[in-house]
Structures are given as C-alpha cells and as structure tokens.
Amino acid sequence: MSHFAFHRMAAATMLLLTAALVAPAEAQSTIRVTIGGGSHAGTYELKDGQCDALDGSIISMFTPGLAGVAAGPKHLESIEVYTMPGNGKPDGFAVNADFRAKSGQRIVYEIYAVPPELQGPMRIKPFSGRGTVTIKKGETSTSATFRGQTKDGVRMDGSVECVKRR
C-alpha cells in the first residue's frame, strides 16, 4: 500500500481533530522523534500538533508550521504517530516522518507495526519495518513511547504525548 494510503487511513479521523485547533490552547501535546541514520539523522521535537487519544489509541500529526517553527534546513513536513492498544496482546503503532528535499522529492521514514488482528477486517497494510510501543493512559493525557527500524534498517525512536484539552 502506498504512502498516500497511509494518509487516507487517517484522513477521516484527522477531520475530527480539526475541532481541537479551534479550542483554546490550554493544553500542549508534544512529539519527539529521533532518526538514527540517513540524510535526516537527528532529533525532531514539535509541540501543539493535532493529537487525540481515545481508549489508548493515539492519532497525531505534528507539522513545523502548526508548532510555530519554520521548516528547517532538513525540510521536515510532518511527523505522525498512530497507536492501537492490543488489549492483552502487543500494542501496534505506525510512525511516519515526512521530508521534502530541495528538489521536491518526498523522503519518508516509516514504521508500520500494527498486527493484522488490530487492523480489523480490512487488513489495511502489511508490516513495514518493525518495532514496539508502550502506551500509557493517565487522567490528563495519553502517551506512547516507541522504538523500531524502518524496512530499510533506519532506527527510529521517540514519544508522543496527547494532553486532553479542557
């Protein structure tokens, strides 16, 4: 399945998150992703992205523009993290760091580690890369910490925290 299918999967959910942008900024969600190789190796931290959590599932999208940060020399366009609780089995997650080279070419670092049993009957996408995630639900936020490798062997790790808006 293509990179665009990954985004279509979340498109309907992201519409629900648009309302969060209109809400007062009383809470601050954050994301940190470290890419351990390739031309975009480094740590990226963004705040105030679109982030929502429901029963341990996190759906998030952070962009430099929404975070009030100009796109830097590495041309980060977005970082997305999705989690799905395993309910007694391993949790699943997907992380996607999207860059655009000066030439306009898209460069995507992706791990898709959602077991088929968590994907539902449509089996949206096969594994791409590998990794693990730990999801923690709290009273005021849900967070996830992940670690893995892309299918090309690039290490990625990080965390996302979705803070409930009041």
DSSP file (Angstrom, degrees, kcal/mol; ACC not computed):
  #  RESIDUE AA STRUCTURE BP1 BP2  ACC     N-H-->O    O-->H-N    N-H-->O    O-->H-N    TCO  KAPPA ALPHA  PHI   PSI    X-CA   Y-CA   Z-CA
    1    1 A M              0   0    0      0, 0.0     5,-0.0     0, 0.0   124,-0.0   0.000 360.0 360.0 360.0 141.3    0.0    0.0    0.0
    2    2 A S     >  -     0   0    0      1,-0.1     4,-1.3     3,-0.0     3,-0.4  -0.153 360.0-106.9 -75.8 166.9    1.3    3.4   -0.9
    3    3 A H  H  > S+     0   0    0      1,-0.2     4,-1.3     2,-0.2     3,-0.1   0.857 121.3  57.1 -58.0 -36.9    2.4    6.3    1.4
    4    4 A F  H  > S+     0   0    0      1,-0.2     4,-2.3     2,-0.2    -1,-0.2   0.839 100.0  56.8 -68.2 -31.8   -0.8    8.1    0.3
    5    5 A A  H  > S+     0   0    0     -3,-0.4     4,-2.1     2,-0.2    -1,-0.2   0.868 101.4  58.0 -65.2 -35.1   -2.9    5.2    1.5
    6    6 A F  H  X S+     0   0    0     -4,-1.3     4,-0.8     1,-0.2    -1,-0.2   0.913 110.0  43.6 -57.9 -43.4   -1.3    5.6    4.9
    7    7 A H  H >X S+     0   0    0     -4,-1.3     4,-1.0     1,-0.2     3,-0.5   0.863 109.2  55.8 -72.9 -36.0   -2.6    9.2    5.0
    8    8 A R  H >X S+     0   0    0     -4,-2.3     4,-0.7     1,-0.2     3,-0.6   0.878  99.5  62.5 -62.2 -35.8   -6.1    8.3    3.7
    9    9 A M  H 3< S+     0   0    0     -4,-2.1     4,-0.3     1,-0.3    -1,-0.2   0.862 113.7  33.8 -56.8 -35.9   -6.4    5.8    6.5
   10   10 A A  H <X S+     0   0    0     -4,-0.8     4,-2.8    -3,-0.5    -1,-0.3   0.525  93.1  93.6 -97.9  -6.6   -6.2    8.7    9.0
   11   11 A A  H <X S+     0   0    0     -4,-1.0     4,-1.5    -3,-0.6    -2,-0.1   0.905  86.9  47.1 -57.5 -46.4   -7.9   11.4    6.9
   12   12 A A  H  X S+     0   0    0     -4,-0.7     4,-0.9     1,-0.2    -1,-0.2   0.911 114.6  47.4 -62.7 -41.0  -11.4   10.8    8.3
   13   13 A T  H >> S+     0   0    0     -4,-0.3     4,-1.1     1,-0.2     3,-0.6   0.881 105.5  58.9 -67.3 -37.7  -10.0   10.8   11.8
   14   14 A M  H 3X S+     0   0    0     -4,-2.8     4,-1.0     1,-0.3    -1,-0.2   0.823  96.9  62.1 -63.5 -30.0   -8.0   14.0   11.2
   15   15 A L  H >< S+     0   0    0     -4,-1.5     3,-0.6     1,-0.2     4,-0.5   0.897 101.5  52.4 -60.5 -38.2  -11.2   15.8   10.3
   16   16 A L  H X< S+     0   0    0     -4,-0.9     3,-0.7    -3,-0.6     4,-0.3   0.828 105.5  55.4 -65.0 -30.8  -12.3   15.1   13.9
   17   17 A L  H >X S+     0   0    0     -4,-1.1     3,-1.4     1,-0.2     4,-0.7   0.695  85.9  80.5 -76.9 -18.3   -9.1   16.6   15.2
   18   18 A T  H XX S+     0   0    0     -4,-1.0     3,-1.2    -3,-0.6     4,-0.7   0.856  84.7  61.9 -56.9 -34.7   -9.7   19.9   13.3
   19   19 A A  H X> S+     0   0    0     -3,-0.7     4,-1.0    -4,-0.5     3,-0.8   0.823  93.6  63.9 -60.8 -30.3  -12.0   21.0   16.1
   20   20 A A  H <4 S+     0   0    0     -3,-1.4    -1,-0.3    -4,-0.3    -2,-0.2   0.795  94.2  60.7 -65.5 -26.9   -9.1   20.8   18.5
   21   21 A L  H << S+     0   0    0     -3,-1.2    -1,-0.2    -4,-0.7    -2,-0.2   0.786 103.8  49.7 -70.1 -25.7   -7.4   23.5   16.6
   22   22 A V  H << S+     0   0    0     -3,-0.8    -1,-0.2    -4,-0.7    -2,-0.2   0.720  93.0  94.9 -84.3 -21.6  -10.2   25.9   17.4
   23   23 A A  S  < S-     0   0    0     -4,-1.0    -3,-0.0    -3,-0.1   143,-0.0  -0.318  93.5 -87.1 -68.7 152.7  -10.2   25.0   21.1
   24   24 A P        -     0   0    0      0, 0.0     2,-2.0     0, 0.0     3,-0.5  -0.283  39.3-115.6 -58.1 145.2   -8.2   27.3   23.5
   25   25 A A  S    S+     0   0    0      1,-0.2    -4,-0.0    -3,-0.1    -5,-0.0  -0.369  70.1 132.0 -83.8  60.1   -4.6   26.3   23.8
   26   26 A E        +     0   0    0     -2,-2.0     2,-0.3     2,-0.0    -1,-0.2   0.730  67.2  47.0 -81.5 -23.3   -4.8   25.3   27.5
   27   27 A A  S    S-     0   0    0     -3,-0.5     2,-0.5   136,-0.1   138,-0.1  -0.842  72.3-147.5-120.0 155.8   -3.1   22.0   26.9
   28   28 A Q        -     0   0    0     -2,-0.3     2,-0.3   136,-0.1   136,-0.1  -0.945   6.3-163.4-131.5 113.2    0.1   21.2   25.0
   29   29 A S        -     0   0    0     -2,-0.5    19,-2.2    20,-0.2    20,-0.4  -0.662  16.3-166.9 -88.6 149.5    0.7   18.0   23.2
   30   30 A T  E     -AB  47 161A   0    131,-1.6   131,-2.6    -2,-0.3     2,-0.3  -0.932  13.8-165.1-137.2 158.2    4.3   17.1   22.2
   31   31 A I  E     -AB  46 160A   0     15,-2.4    15,-2.2    -2,-0.3     2,-0.4  -0.996   2.0-173.8-142.0 144.3    6.2   14.7   20.0
   32   32 A R  E     +AB  45 159A   0    127,-2.7   127,-2.3    -2,-0.3     2,-0.4  -0.985   8.2 176.9-137.5 126.9    9.9   13.8   19.8
   33   33 A V  E     -AB  44 158A   0     11,-2.5    11,-3.0    -2,-0.4     2,-0.5  -0.998  12.3-160.5-132.3 132.0   11.3   11.5   17.1
   34   34 A T  E     -AB  43 157A   0    123,-3.5   123,-1.8    -2,-0.4     2,-0.6  -0.956   4.2-159.2-111.9 126.6   14.9   10.5   16.6
   35   35 A I  E     -AB  42 156A   0      7,-2.8     7,-2.2    -2,-0.5   121,-0.2  -0.925   5.0-160.0-103.2 122.4   16.0    9.2   13.2
   36   36 A G        +     0   0    0    119,-3.5     2,-0.3    -2,-0.6   120,-0.1   0.267  61.9   8.5 -93.5  11.9   19.2    7.3   13.7
   37   37 A G  S    S+     0   0    0    118,-0.3     3,-0.5     5,-0.1     5,-0.1  -0.984  83.5  58.9-171.7 176.7   20.6    7.3   10.1
   38   38 A G  S >  S-     0   0    0     -2,-0.3     3,-1.4     1,-0.2    -3,-0.0  -0.171  99.3 -49.7  80.5-177.7   20.3    8.6    6.6
   39   39 A S  T 3  S+     0   0    0      1,-0.3    -1,-0.2    -2,-0.0     0, 0.0   0.591 136.8  51.4 -71.4  -9.5   20.4   12.1    5.4
   40   40 A H  T 3  S+     0   0    0     -3,-0.5    -1,-0.3     2,-0.1    -5,-0.3   0.066  74.4 150.1-114.5  23.6   17.9   13.2    8.0
   41   41 A A    <   +     0   0    0     -3,-1.4     2,-0.3    -5,-0.1    -5,-0.2  -0.309  34.1  77.4 -57.8 136.6   19.5   11.7   11.1
   42   42 A G  E    S-A   35   0A   0     -7,-2.2    -7,-2.8    -5,-0.1     2,-0.4  -0.877  79.9 -70.1 149.6-179.7   18.7   13.8   14.2
   43   43 A T  E     -A   34   0A   0     -2,-0.3     2,-0.5    -9,-0.2    -9,-0.2  -0.905  36.0-164.5-110.8 134.5   16.1   14.5   16.8
   44   44 A Y  E     -A   33   0A   0    -11,-3.0   -11,-2.5    -2,-0.4     2,-0.4  -0.975   6.0-175.7-121.1 126.7   12.9   16.4   15.9
   45   45 A E  E     +A   32   0A   0     -2,-0.5     2,-0.3   -13,-0.2   -13,-0.2  -0.988   7.0 171.5-126.5 129.5   10.7   17.9   18.6
   46   46 A L  E     -A   31   0A   0    -15,-2.2   -15,-2.4    -2,-0.4     2,-0.3  -0.957  11.9-159.1-135.3 153.5    7.4   19.7   18.0
   47   47 A K  E     +A   30   0A   0     -2,-0.3   -17,-0.2   -17,-0.2    16,-0.2  -0.844  64.6  28.7-126.7 163.7    4.5   21.0   20.1
   48   48 A D  S    S+     0   0    0    -19,-2.2    -1,-0.2    -2,-0.3   -18,-0.1   0.834  76.0 150.2  57.7  40.8    0.9   21.8   19.7
   49   49 A G        -     0   0    0    -20,-0.4     2,-0.6    -3,-0.2    13,-0.2  -0.294  61.3 -78.4 -86.2-178.9    0.1   19.4   16.9
   50   50 A Q  E     +E   61   0B   0     11,-2.6    11,-2.9    -2,-0.1     2,-0.4  -0.750  67.3 159.8 -79.7 120.2   -3.2   17.7   16.2
   51   51 A C  E     +E   60   0B   0     -2,-0.6     2,-0.3     9,-0.3     9,-0.2  -0.981  14.0 169.6-150.3 130.1   -3.3   15.0   18.7
   52   52 A D  E     -E   59   0B   0      7,-2.1     7,-2.5    -2,-0.4     2,-0.4  -0.992  11.8-162.1-141.8 148.9   -6.2   13.0   20.1
   53   53 A A  E     +E   58   0B   0     -2,-0.3     2,-0.4     5,-0.2     5,-0.2  -0.997   9.7 174.1-134.9 136.6   -6.5    9.9   22.3
   54   54 A L  E >  S-E   57   0B   0      3,-2.2     3,-2.1    -2,-0.4    -2,-0.0  -0.936  74.8 -22.4-143.6 117.0   -9.4    7.5   22.8
   55   55 A D  T 3  S-     0   0    0     -2,-0.4     3,-0.1     1,-0.3    82,-0.0   0.834 128.7 -46.6  52.5  38.5   -9.1    4.3   24.8
   56   56 A G  T 3  S+     0   0    0      1,-0.3     2,-0.5    28,-0.1    -1,-0.3   0.273 110.4 121.2  90.8 -11.9   -5.3    4.1   24.3
   57   57 A S  E <   -E   54   0B   0     -3,-2.1    -3,-2.2    27,-0.1     2,-0.5  -0.750  46.0-161.6 -85.0 128.7   -5.4    4.8   20.6
   58   58 A I  E     -E   53   0B   0     -2,-0.5    25,-2.0    25,-0.4     2,-0.5  -0.932  11.4-175.9-111.9 134.3   -3.4    7.9   19.7
   59   59 A I  E     +EF  52  82B   0     -7,-2.5    -7,-2.1    -2,-0.5     2,-0.3  -0.981  21.3 162.5-126.9 116.7   -3.9    9.7   16.4
   60   60 A S  E     -EF  51  81B   0     21,-1.7    21,-0.9    -2,-0.5     2,-0.3  -0.966  25.3-178.3-140.6 152.0   -1.5   12.6   15.9
   61   61 A M  E     -EF  50  80B   0    -11,-2.9   -11,-2.6    -2,-0.3     2,-0.4  -0.911  10.3-175.2-148.3 121.4    0.0   14.8   13.3
   62   62 A F  E     + F   0  79B   0     17,-2.8    17,-2.4    -2,-0.3   -13,-0.1  -0.966   3.6 179.7-119.3 131.8    2.6   17.5   14.0
   63   63 A T     >  -     0   0    0     -2,-0.4     4,-1.8    15,-0.2     6,-0.2  -0.956  37.1-121.4-128.2 149.8    3.9   19.9   11.5
   64   64 A P  T  4>S+     0   0    0      0, 0.0     5,-3.1     0, 0.0     4,-0.4   0.886 112.1  54.9 -56.8 -39.0    6.5   22.7   11.9
   65   65 A G  T >45S+     0   0    0     12,-0.2     3,-1.1     1,-0.2     5,-0.1   0.918 108.9  45.3 -62.4 -45.1    4.0   25.3   10.8
   66   66 A L  T 345S+     0   0    0      1,-0.3    -1,-0.2     2,-0.1    -4,-0.0   0.804 111.2  55.0 -68.2 -28.2    1.4   24.4   13.4
   67   67 A A  T 3<5S-     0   0    0     -4,-1.8    -1,-0.3     2,-0.2    -2,-0.2   0.477 117.0-113.5 -83.4  -1.6    4.1   24.2   16.1
   68   68 A G  T < 5S+     0   0    0     -3,-1.1     2,-0.5    -4,-0.4    -3,-0.2   0.718  79.2 124.2  76.3  20.4    5.2   27.8   15.2
   69   69 A V      < -     0   0    0     -5,-3.1    -1,-0.3    -6,-0.2    -2,-0.2  -0.954  60.9-127.7-116.2 129.8    8.5   26.5   13.9
   70   70 A A        -     0   0    0     -2,-0.5     2,-0.2     1,-0.1    -5,-0.0  -0.432  40.0 -92.0 -70.1 149.0    9.7   27.3   10.4
   71   71 A A        -     0   0    0     -2,-0.1    -1,-0.1     4,-0.1     6,-0.1  -0.454  51.5-141.3 -61.8 127.7   10.8   24.3    8.3
   72   72 A G    >   -     0   0    0     -2,-0.2     3,-2.0     4,-0.1    -1,-0.1  -0.009  33.5 -75.8 -84.0-169.9   14.5   23.9    8.9
   73   73 A P  T 3  S+     0   0    0      0, 0.0    -1,-0.1     0, 0.0    -2,-0.1   0.675 129.6  58.7 -65.0 -16.4   17.3   23.0    6.5
   74   74 A K  T 3  S-     0   0    0     27,-0.1    26,-0.3   -34,-0.0    -3,-0.0   0.483 104.0-132.1 -92.2  -1.1   16.2   19.4    6.6
   75   75 A H    <   -     0   0    0     -3,-2.0    25,-1.7     1,-0.2     2,-0.3   0.860  28.3-170.8  57.5  45.9   12.7   20.3    5.3
   76   76 A L  E     + G   0  99B   0     23,-0.2    23,-0.2     1,-0.2    -1,-0.2  -0.506  10.3 178.9 -64.0 128.1   10.6   18.3    7.8
   77   77 A E  E     -     0   0B   0     21,-3.3     2,-0.3     1,-0.4   -12,-0.2   0.807  57.7 -23.6 -99.7 -41.4    7.0   18.4    6.6
   78   78 A S  E     - G   0  98B   0     20,-1.5    20,-2.9   -15,-0.2     2,-0.4  -0.986  41.2-147.9-165.8 157.7    5.3   16.3    9.2
   79   79 A I  E     -FG  62  97B   0    -17,-2.4   -17,-2.8    -2,-0.3     2,-0.4  -0.997  23.3-174.6-129.8 128.6    5.6   13.6   11.9
   80   80 A E  E     -FG  61  96B   0     16,-2.5    16,-2.2    -2,-0.4     2,-0.4  -0.960   7.3-175.6-125.6 142.3    2.6   11.3   12.5
   81   81 A V  E     -FG  60  95B   0    -21,-0.9   -21,-1.7    -2,-0.4     2,-0.4  -0.998   1.1-178.4-136.5 134.5    2.1    8.6   15.1
   82   82 A Y  E     -FG  59  94B   0     12,-2.5    12,-2.3    -2,-0.4     2,-0.3  -0.993   6.5-170.7-127.8 137.0   -0.8    6.3   15.5
   83   83 A T  E     - G   0  93B   0    -25,-2.0   -25,-0.4    -2,-0.4    10,-0.2  -0.942   9.3-167.2-126.9 153.3   -1.2    3.7   18.2
   84   84 A M  E     - G   0  92B   0      8,-2.6     8,-3.0    -2,-0.3   -27,-0.1  -0.955  25.0-127.1-137.9 117.0   -3.6    0.8   18.7
   85   85 A P        -     0   0    0      0, 0.0     6,-0.1     0, 0.0   -28,-0.1  -0.373   8.4-146.8 -66.4 141.6   -3.9   -0.9   22.1
   86   86 A G    >   -     0   0    0      3,-0.4     3,-0.8    -2,-0.1     5,-0.1   0.544  23.2-137.3 -85.7  -8.1   -3.5   -4.7   21.9
   87   87 A N  T 3  S-     0   0    0      1,-0.3     4,-0.0     2,-0.1     0, 0.0   0.955  87.1 -17.3  49.2  61.2   -5.9   -5.4   24.8
   88   88 A G  T 3  S+     0   0    0      1,-0.4    -1,-0.3     0, 0.0     3,-0.1   0.186 133.4  77.2  97.7 -16.0   -3.7   -8.1   26.4
   89   89 A K  S <  S-     0   0    0     -3,-0.8    -1,-0.4     1,-0.1    -3,-0.4  -0.661 102.5 -60.5-113.0 173.4   -1.6   -8.7   23.2
   90   90 A P        -     0   0    0      0, 0.0    -1,-0.1     0, 0.0    44,-0.1  -0.270  57.4-118.0 -57.8 139.3    1.2   -6.5   21.9
   91   91 A D        -     0   0    0     42,-0.4     2,-0.3    -6,-0.1    42,-0.3  -0.371  26.7-136.0 -71.3 156.0    0.2   -2.9   21.1
   92   92 A G  E     +G   84   0B   0     -8,-3.0    -8,-2.6    22,-0.1     2,-0.3  -0.804  24.2 174.5-112.9 157.4    0.5   -1.7   17.5
   93   93 A F  E     -GH  83 113B   0     20,-1.1    20,-3.0    -2,-0.3     2,-0.4  -0.992  19.9-156.9-155.8 161.0    1.8    1.5   16.1
   94   94 A A  E     -GH  82 112B   0    -12,-2.3   -12,-2.5    -2,-0.3     2,-0.4  -0.994  11.9-175.0-137.3 137.2    2.7    3.4   13.0
   95   95 A V  E     -GH  81 111B   0     16,-2.5    16,-2.4    -2,-0.4     2,-0.4  -0.993   1.3-177.4-132.9 142.2    5.2    6.4   12.8
   96   96 A N  E     -GH  80 110B   0    -16,-2.2   -16,-2.5    -2,-0.4     2,-0.6  -0.954   9.5-170.9-144.9 116.8    5.9    8.4    9.7
   97   97 A A  E     -GH  79 109B   0     12,-2.7    12,-2.6    -2,-0.4     2,-0.5  -0.960  17.2-162.2-110.1 119.7    8.4   11.2    9.3
   98   98 A D  E     +GH  78 108B   0    -20,-2.9   -21,-3.3    -2,-0.6   -20,-1.5  -0.890  12.4 174.2-112.8 125.3    7.9   13.0    6.0
   99   99 A F  E     -GH  76 107B   0      8,-2.9     8,-2.4    -2,-0.5     2,-0.4  -0.829  20.5-146.2-122.6 161.3   10.6   15.3    4.5
  100  100 A R  E     - H   0 106B   0    -25,-1.7     6,-0.2    -2,-0.3     5,-0.1  -0.977  17.8-139.3-131.2 121.1   10.8   17.1    1.2
  101  101 A A    >   -     0   0    0      4,-2.9     3,-2.4    -2,-0.4   -27,-0.1  -0.262  31.9-103.5 -69.9 162.3   14.2   17.5   -0.5
  102  102 A K  T 3  S+     0   0    0      1,-0.3    -1,-0.1     2,-0.1   -28,-0.0   0.811 124.0  61.2 -56.8 -29.2   15.1   20.8   -2.1
  103  103 A S  T 3  S-     0   0    0      2,-0.1    -1,-0.3     1,-0.1     3,-0.1   0.610 121.6-109.0 -72.2 -11.8   14.5   19.0   -5.5
  104  104 A G  S <  S+     0   0    0     -3,-2.4    -2,-0.1     1,-0.3     2,-0.1   0.260  72.4 141.9  99.4 -10.6   10.8   18.4   -4.4
  105  105 A Q        -     0   0    0     -5,-0.1    -4,-2.9     1,-0.1    -1,-0.3  -0.415  51.2-125.1 -66.6 136.9   11.3   14.7   -3.9
  106  106 A R  E     -H  100   0B   0     -6,-0.2     2,-0.5    -2,-0.1    -6,-0.2  -0.669  22.1-167.2 -82.2 136.0    9.5   13.2   -0.9
  107  107 A I  E     -H   99   0B   0     -8,-2.4    -8,-2.9    -2,-0.3     2,-0.5  -0.989   9.4-172.1-125.4 119.9   11.6   11.3    1.6
  108  108 A V  E     -H   98   0B   0     -2,-0.5     2,-0.6   -10,-0.2   -10,-0.2  -0.949  17.7-163.9-122.6 129.6    9.6    9.2    4.1
  109  109 A Y  E     +H   97   0B   0    -12,-2.6   -12,-2.7    -2,-0.5     2,-0.4  -0.961  30.2 172.7-106.8 117.3   10.8    7.3    7.1
  110  110 A E  E     -H   96   0B   0     -2,-0.6    41,-0.6   -14,-0.2     2,-0.4  -0.978  28.6-176.7-137.3 138.7    8.1    4.9    8.1
  111  111 A I  E     -H   95   0B   0    -16,-2.4   -16,-2.5    -2,-0.4     2,-0.5  -0.997   7.1-176.1-125.8 127.4    7.5    2.0   10.5
  112  112 A Y  E     +HI  94 128B   0     16,-3.0    16,-2.0    -2,-0.4   -18,-0.2  -0.895  15.5 158.8-123.7  99.7    4.1    0.3   10.3
  113  113 A A  E     +H   93   0B   0    -20,-3.0   -20,-1.1    -2,-0.5   -19,-0.1  -0.477  19.0 135.5-122.2  58.0    3.9   -2.3   13.1
  114  114 A V        -     0   0    0    -22,-0.3    11,-0.1    -2,-0.2     5,-0.1  -0.928  53.5-129.0-107.8 110.7    0.1   -2.9   13.5
  115  115 A P    >>  -     0   0    0      0, 0.0     3,-1.9     0, 0.0     4,-0.9  -0.229  21.5-115.2 -56.7 146.4   -0.6   -6.6   13.8
  116  116 A P  H >> S+     0   0    0      0, 0.0     3,-0.8     0, 0.0     4,-0.7   0.838 114.3  61.6 -53.0 -36.3   -3.4   -7.8   11.4
  117  117 A E  H 34 S+     0   0    0      1,-0.3     3,-0.1     2,-0.2    -3,-0.0   0.733 106.1  46.8 -67.0 -19.5   -5.7   -8.7   14.3
  118  118 A L  H <4 S+     0   0    0     -3,-1.9    -1,-0.3     1,-0.1   -26,-0.1   0.617 101.2  67.2 -91.7 -14.8   -5.7   -5.0   15.4
  119  119 A Q  H << S-     0   0    0     -4,-0.9     3,-0.4    -3,-0.8     5,-0.2   0.687  98.0-135.3 -79.7 -18.5   -6.3   -3.7   11.9
  120  120 A G    ><  -     0   0    0     -4,-0.7     3,-1.3     1,-0.2    -1,-0.2  -0.372  46.5 -42.3  88.5-174.2   -9.8   -5.1   11.6
  121  121 A P  T 3  S+     0   0    0      0, 0.0    -1,-0.2     0, 0.0    -2,-0.0   0.697 129.4  63.5 -67.4 -19.2  -11.4   -6.9    8.7
  122  122 A M  T 3  S-     0   0    0     -3,-0.4    -2,-0.1     3,-0.0    -3,-0.0   0.651  85.8-149.1 -83.0 -13.3   -9.9   -4.6    6.0
  123  123 A R    <   -     0   0    0     -3,-1.3    -3,-0.1    -7,-0.2    -6,-0.1   0.938  16.2-165.4  42.4  68.0   -6.3   -5.5    6.8
  124  124 A I        -     0   0    0     -5,-0.2    -1,-0.1     1,-0.2  -115,-0.0   0.824  55.7  -4.3 -56.5 -43.0   -5.2   -2.0    5.7
  125  125 A K        -     0   0    0    -11,-0.1    -1,-0.2  -119,-0.0   -11,-0.1  -0.992  64.7-120.1-157.7 141.1   -1.5   -2.6    5.3
  126  126 A P        -     0   0    0      0, 0.0   -12,-0.1     0, 0.0   -14,-0.0  -0.372  55.7 -72.3 -76.5 165.1    1.2   -5.3    5.9
  127  127 A F        -     0   0    0    -14,-0.1     2,-0.4    -2,-0.1   -14,-0.2  -0.231  44.5-170.9 -54.5 142.8    4.1   -4.7    8.3
  128  128 A S  B     -I  112   0B   0    -16,-2.0   -16,-3.0    -3,-0.1     2,-0.1  -0.915  64.1 -22.4-136.5 109.2    6.8   -2.2    7.1
  129  129 A G  S    S-     0   0    0     -2,-0.4     2,-0.3    21,-0.2    21,-0.2  -0.418  83.6-101.2  80.3-167.0    9.8   -2.3    9.4
  130  130 A R  E     +C  149   0A   0     19,-2.4    19,-2.7    -2,-0.1     2,-0.3  -0.986  47.2 126.9-152.9 158.6    9.5   -3.5   12.9
  131  131 A G  E     -C  148   0A   0     -2,-0.3     2,-0.3    17,-0.3    17,-0.3  -0.973  38.4-109.1 170.6 179.1    9.2   -2.1   16.4
  132  132 A T  E     -C  147   0A   0     15,-2.6    15,-2.1    -2,-0.3     2,-0.3  -0.919  19.8-162.2-132.4 157.8    7.5   -2.0   19.7
  133  133 A V  E     -C  146   0A   0     -2,-0.3     2,-0.5   -42,-0.3   -42,-0.4  -0.990   8.5-153.7-140.4 147.5    5.4    0.6   21.5
  134  134 A T  E     -C  145   0A   0     11,-2.4    11,-2.2    -2,-0.3     2,-0.4  -0.993  14.8-160.5-121.6 124.4    4.3    1.2   25.1
  135  135 A I  E     -C  144   0A   0     -2,-0.5     2,-0.4     9,-0.2     9,-0.2  -0.884   5.6-170.5-108.3 133.3    1.1    3.1   25.7
  136  136 A K  E     -C  143   0A   0      7,-3.1     7,-2.8    -2,-0.4     2,-0.5  -0.986   6.7-157.8-126.5 125.4    0.3    4.8   29.0
  137  137 A K  E     +C  142   0A   0     -2,-0.4     5,-0.2     5,-0.2     2,-0.2  -0.878  18.4 173.4-101.8 129.6   -3.1    6.3   29.8
  138  138 A G        -     0   0    0      3,-3.0    -2,-0.0    -2,-0.5     0, 0.0  -0.653  46.0 -97.4-121.6-178.2   -3.3    8.9   32.5
  139  139 A E  S    S+     0   0    0     -2,-0.2     3,-0.1     1,-0.2    -1,-0.0   0.866 121.2  21.7 -69.1 -36.6   -6.0   11.2   33.9
  140  140 A T  S    S+     0   0    0      1,-0.2    24,-2.9    23,-0.0     2,-0.3   0.485 129.6  16.3-112.8  -4.6   -5.0   14.2   31.8
  141  141 A S  E     - D   0 163A   0     22,-0.2    -3,-3.0     2,-0.0     2,-0.4  -0.991  54.0-138.2-159.3 163.8   -3.0   12.6   28.9
  142  142 A T  E     -CD 137 162A   0     20,-2.1    20,-3.1    -2,-0.3     2,-0.3  -0.996  28.6-174.8-124.7 135.1   -2.2    9.5   27.0
  143  143 A S  E     -CD 136 161A   0     -7,-2.8    -7,-3.1    -2,-0.4     2,-0.4  -0.899  11.6-162.9-130.4 159.2    1.4    8.9   25.9
  144  144 A A  E     -CD 135 160A   0     16,-2.4    16,-2.2    -2,-0.3     2,-0.4  -0.999   3.7-162.4-141.2 139.8    3.3    6.4   23.8
  145  145 A T  E     -CD 134 159A   0    -11,-2.2   -11,-2.4    -2,-0.4     2,-0.3  -0.991  20.2-177.8-121.2 129.0    7.0    5.5   23.6
  146  146 A F  E     -CD 133 158A   0     12,-2.5    12,-2.1    -2,-0.4     2,-0.3  -0.872  15.1-178.7-130.4 159.9    8.1    3.6   20.5
  147  147 A R  E     +CD 132 157A   0    -15,-2.1   -15,-2.6    -2,-0.3     2,-0.3  -0.962  27.8 107.8-154.7 137.4   11.3    2.1   19.1
  148  148 A G  E     -CD 131 156A   0      8,-2.4     8,-2.7    -2,-0.3     2,-0.3  -0.974  50.9 -91.8-179.6-165.7   12.0    0.3   15.9
  149  149 A Q  E     -CD 130 155A   0    -19,-2.7   -19,-2.4    -2,-0.3     6,-0.2  -0.987  29.4-121.0-136.1 144.7   13.5    0.2   12.4
  150  150 A T    >   -     0   0    0      4,-2.4     3,-2.0    -2,-0.3   -21,-0.2  -0.242  43.3 -96.6 -70.9 171.4   12.2    1.1    9.0
  151  151 A K  T 3  S+     0   0    0    -41,-0.6    -1,-0.1     1,-0.3   -22,-0.1   0.746 128.8  56.2 -63.6 -21.0   12.2   -1.6    6.3
  152  152 A D  T 3  S-     0   0    0      2,-0.1    -1,-0.3     0, 0.0    -2,-0.0   0.366 123.9-105.1 -90.9   4.4   15.5   -0.1    5.1
  153  153 A G    <   +     0   0    0     -3,-2.0     2,-0.5     1,-0.3    -2,-0.1   0.578  68.9 147.8  87.1  10.6   17.0   -0.6    8.6
  154  154 A V        -     0   0    0   -117,-0.1    -4,-2.4     1,-0.0    -1,-0.3  -0.698  46.4-128.1 -81.2 125.2   17.0    3.1    9.7
  155  155 A R  E     + D   0 149A   0     -2,-0.5  -119,-3.5    -6,-0.2     2,-0.4  -0.508  30.5 178.9 -74.3 136.9   16.5    3.2   13.5
  156  156 A M  E     +BD  35 148A   0     -8,-2.7    -8,-2.4  -121,-0.2     2,-0.3  -0.999   6.5 160.9-136.2 138.3   13.7    5.4   14.8
  157  157 A D  E     +BD  34 147A   0   -123,-1.8  -123,-3.5    -2,-0.4     2,-0.3  -0.976  13.7 116.4-148.3 162.9   12.5    6.0   18.4
  158  158 A G  E     -BD  33 146A   0    -12,-2.1   -12,-2.5    -2,-0.3     2,-0.3  -0.995  41.0-106.7 168.5-166.8   10.5    8.6   20.2
  159  159 A S  E     -BD  32 145A   0   -127,-2.3  -127,-2.7    -2,-0.3     2,-0.4  -0.990  11.7-159.9-152.6 154.5    7.5    9.6   22.1
  160  160 A V  E     -BD  31 144A   0    -16,-2.2   -16,-2.4    -2,-0.3     2,-0.5  -0.997   4.9-164.2-137.0 140.9    4.2   11.4   21.8
  161  161 A E  E     -BD  30 143A   0   -131,-2.6  -131,-1.6    -2,-0.4     2,-0.7  -0.985   3.6-161.7-128.3 121.9    2.0   12.8   24.5
  162  162 A C  E     - D   0 142A   0    -20,-3.1   -20,-2.1    -2,-0.5     2,-0.4  -0.909  12.1-158.5-103.1 112.7   -1.6   13.8   23.8
  163  163 A V  E     - D   0 141A   0     -2,-0.7   -22,-0.2   -22,-0.2     2,-0.2  -0.769  22.4-115.0 -93.6 131.6   -2.8   16.1   26.5
  164  164 A K        -     0   0    0    -24,-2.9     2,-0.3    -2,-0.4  -136,-0.1  -0.443  28.0-131.3 -65.6 132.6   -6.6   16.4   27.0
  165  165 A R              0   0    0     -2,-0.2  -140,-0.1     1,-0.1    -1,-0.1  -0.638 360.0 360.0 -84.3 144.6   -7.9   19.8   26.2
  166  166 A R              0   0    0     -2,-0.3    -1,-0.1  -142,-0.2  -141,-0.1   0.431 360.0 360.0 -96.8 360.0  -10.2   21.4   28.7
